[in-house]
Amino acid sequence: MSLDVSPQLLAEAENGEVREADFVETVRTSLPYAYDLVARLATELRSGAAEFADNQTPPPSEKERGQLLRALSSDAIRGSLERHFGIALAFQNCHRVAAFRPEARGGETHARFTSLRSQILNQSPEFRDC
């Protein structure tokens, strides 16, 4: 299971729309490694002049890698994190996540980061089973 959904959030979903703040809080508590990594990248992006901030450090264990993969493979989770932190996320391999300013999406640097070429160049045998 990706998220530990509280009975209150489940009831909210069953009765209609879910408040995004409640959903993001569920993501924060269910996938703390992924949430904290995205939060750190968002902070780095805002505090610097670089076009993006990225993570190139593998997660400490498969548990954390799983959290990251679940967070980034879900449109709902990924979109909520992007809106919550005011960023655009890009993902290349088992752990290389980048945060861009939303207006940079589709720009030259973002397009280069998300290109087929970059995807190929950022592969290695140790990522084969991640």
Buried (B, 14 or more C-beta within 10 A) or exposed (E): EBBEBBEEBEEBEEEEEBEEEBBBBBBBEBBEBBBEBBBEBBEBBEEEEEBBBBBEEBBEEEEBBBBBBBBBEBEEBBEBBBEBBEBBBBBBBBBBBBBBBEEBBEBEBBEEBBEEEBBEEEEEEEBEEB
